[in-house]
Amino acid sequence: MDHLIERYSPMLTGLCMHLCQNRADAEDLFQDTWERVIRESKKRDLRDLAYTQAWIARICTNLYIDRARKRTREAKADFDNTEEKDAFLQSIPDPSRKEEYGDLYDALGRLDPAHKSVIVLKYFYGYSDGQIADMLRIPKGTVRSRLHTGKLKLRSDLCETPSDR
């Protein structure tokens, strides 16, 4: 494996830098690519060097595309821009000041545990949909569905007057 790393590192470094346009991201992509190559090399015959170079480049490119798609999905899922996200994060109530946000905490308390858990993990602790899915051992689509339904229930509950409940 050392000879592969020695031979293809310059090519991979250049590819990572061209794709990422950022040294830190390029270094991460470089390391992740070699990790994947090492893992996958156990399943492949790497004697054809022309094929090996293309294979390593394809792994690198696919990892880069996957990351870009993930960033795009996450950004579009919640906020239209960073200002909107920052404003939302600043508006998250501090649990130590519960008395100031009593209505919100009361509405959260009325949610069923499935919806409440994803809302709290996402908006109070900042976990991504994927992280929540891993924690709760449910599909990412279920997390998104519960977030959507939970937000609708909260919105409905918070818009009602106390006599409507």
N, C-alpha and C positions, 0 to 999 in steps of 0.2 A: 504494500500500500504506500510505503514511503516514496517509492519511485514515481507513483502516479501523482502524489502531492507535489513532489519536486518538479515534475515535468509540466503539470497543468496549472500550477498556482499562478504564474504570471498571466496566462490567458484568463483564468477565472477572476483574478483581481481586476483586470481591465474591464471585463464584462460587468462585474458587480458595480464598479465605479460609474460606468456608462448608464447602467439601469437606474441606480439610486441617486446619482448626482449629490451624494452626501456620504462623507467618509464613515461616520458611525453606522449608518444603515447598510452601507456596502460591506463593512466588516462583519456585521451580523449575518447578512446574506451569505457571505463567503463561508463563515463557520457553519451555518445551517446547511449549505450545499455540501460541504465535505462530510458533515455528519450523515446526511442522506446517502451520499455516494458510498461511504463506508458500510452503512447498513444494507444498501441494495447490492453492493458488490459481491456479497456472499451468494447471491442468487444468479449472478451473471458471469460470463466468460469475458474477461477484459483483455484478451490478447490482441484484438484488432484495435490498434491505436487511433485510427481515424474515427472509428465508431465510438471509441471511448471519449474522445474530445467532444464529439457532438452530443453524446449522452450526458456528459457533465454539464455542458452548456444548456441542454434542454432542462435538466433538473434545476439549474440556477434560474433560468427564465420562468419555469413553472412556479417555483417558490416565490419569485418576485411578483408574478401575476396574482397568485393566491393572496399575498399580503396586500396588494393594492386593492383587490376586490373586497377583502375583509375591511380595510379602512374605509372604503367607499360605502359599504353596507352599513357599518356602524355609524358613520357620520350622517347618512341619510335617514337612518332609523329613528333618530331622536331630535336632531337639530338641523336647521337650515344653514347656520353659520356659527362661528366660534363665539361671537358676541351673545347670541341667543343661548348657547350652552353655558357660557360664563354667568350670564344673568340668572339662569335657572339654578346653577350650582350655588350661587350666592343666596338664592331665595330658600334653600332647603332649611327648614327649621331646626334649630339646635334642640335636641331632646331635653337639655337642662332647662330650656325655657318653654316647657310644655304649656304653661298657663297662657302664653301668648298665642299658641296655635292649638288651642283646645278643640276647635271644630275639626281640624285636620286629623288630630290624633283620635278623636271620637269616631270619625268616618273610617279611619284605618282599622279601628277596633271592631267595626261592624263588618269588615270584609272577611270572607272565609279565608282560612289559613293558606290555601294554595295561591290565591291572588295577593294576599298581604305579604307573603314571604318574597315573591318576586319583585313587588313594588319597593319594599324596604331594601332588599339587596341591590337593586338597580339604582334607585334614586337617593337613598340615604347613605349607602356605602360605596356606590360607584362601580360595582362589578359589571362586566360586559355580559351580554346575553349568553355567550359561550361559557363563561365562567359560572354563571348561575346554573346553566344546564348541567355542567359537570358536578357542581355542588349538590344539586337536587336530584341528579341522575334521571333527568328527563330530557327529551329532545329540545333542541334550540327553538324549533317552531312552536312547541308548547309554551316555552318561556315567553315568546313574543305574543302568543295568543292570550296568555294570562295577564301580561302587561297591558295589552289593549283592553281587555275586558275589565281588569281592575281599575284602570284609569277612567273608563266610562262609568263604572259604578261609583267611584269617588266623585267624579264630576257631577253625576246625578244627585248623589247624597249631599254634597256641599251646596248645590244650588237650591235644594229644597229648604223650605222654612221648617223650624222645629215642630210646628203643629202638623206638618204634612207627614212626618215620620210615623 
